[in-house]
Amino acid sequence: MFTNIPLISAMIAVIACIYASYSDLKSGIIPNKLTLPLIGVGIALNAFYAFLINDVMYIVIAIIFTALIYVISYILWRFGAWAGGDAKLFTALAALLPFQPFIVNYTLFNMNFPVTSAYGFPITLIFNSIISLLPFLLIYVLFIILSSKKYLIDELIEPIKDYKKNFVLTLSITGAATLAILIAPFLPYKLIIFVIIMIFLFSFIISRLPKAVKAVVITVLTIYALYTGFQLTLVSIATLFVTMTIIKLIIKIMTSITKKALQDNYKVEDLKEGMITSYKMYESDDKIIFDNKGIMEKIRESAKKGDLYGLMKPEGKLLIGTMAAGLSEDDINLLKKLVAENKIENNIKIKRGIQFAPAILIGLLLSLFIGDLVLILQKAIYWIYYLR
């Protein structure tokens, strides 16, 4: 029994995630009485297991992973990416399962499962959980748009309307891939990563050419690709065109569409504790400043200005944040006061909550029985490339 501590830890982790999912869906909270004791239980179990196998580095690495996941989770919590309960649950799972527990072992398509990563099981769990959340998020956003925010449909289908631009981009990438494949045999190392880098660079160069020159380059390379492999090139162009359109749709949904769909307007008197504002509110020189920029937008602006310090610099005195804990009673009273003083409008944008615990449960099950989805995708791309 004691030699099966990794299996016991995995069972505890699954049961904990089931309860966390139930609690999150029911009340929107993952209780501390679940996550905090689990951290201690995980460390204790792995310390005992390290003693049994006479390997002190086992528990040292387990503690390092637990601390690392706590730091990553804390940073993402500070950015408002997920709630405090999610951060503590990830930390607890890292304490319980610092290493891949091999509950099952099987081979499929000449690949051994579960697929393990070099960066560790806890990181795999985070990646798989985020990937697991995406389908539910997409369905949820589409449901909101079709049911109550149909005005977003035109913005949503912009990537489809831009089919001409997508087709030109597809041909540019096809031409870049043709050049990369021509050069690849002359490289000293036959690695797919070099080909991918070349495709990226050539695509960038072609996209920056004058229109007339770009048209000639794309035409010549496409004709050559069709001549050397007509059917393969046609299938590749069609697949790439559809893929590019879908990717743009997903990006559109995950950025501006999601931001607009997952927020609602509330009057201050209708606000409740725990609601999360869609933007931060600062006070500077007796003026109220609304910060509704995403982290990626801030990074791009700081990079353009060459001022990375500006990324972390506050706009002024923080009045209302976007932390996952939501508005407190004091925050609501402050907003009422600002409205009464005509410093802000009586119209506050509030985020719709997304329960993340069910995605963590799915990510855990995928990690235990299938492995790292990012690595599996990477191997699939590698396999498809060399199969060709």
Secondary structure, 3 states (H helix, E strand, C coil): CHHHHHHHHHHHHHHHHHHHHHHHHHHCCCCHHHHHHHHHHHHHHHHHHHHHCCCHHHHHHHHHHHHHHHHHHHHHHHCCCCCHHHHHHHHHHHHHCCCCCCCCCEEECCEEECECCCCCHHHHHHHHHHHHHHHHHHHHHHHHHHHHCHHHHHHHCHHHHCHHHHHHHHHHHHHHHHHHHHHHHHCCCCCHHHHHHHHHHHHHHHHCCCHHHHHHHHHHHHHHHHHHCHHHHHHHHHHHHHHHHHHHHHHHHHHHHHHHHCEEEECHHHCCCCCCECCEEEEECCEEEEECCCHHHHHHHHHHHCCCHHHHCCCCEEEECCCCCCCCHHHHHHHHHHHHCCCCCCCEEEECCCCCHHHHHHHHHHHHHCECHHHHHHHHHHHHHHHC
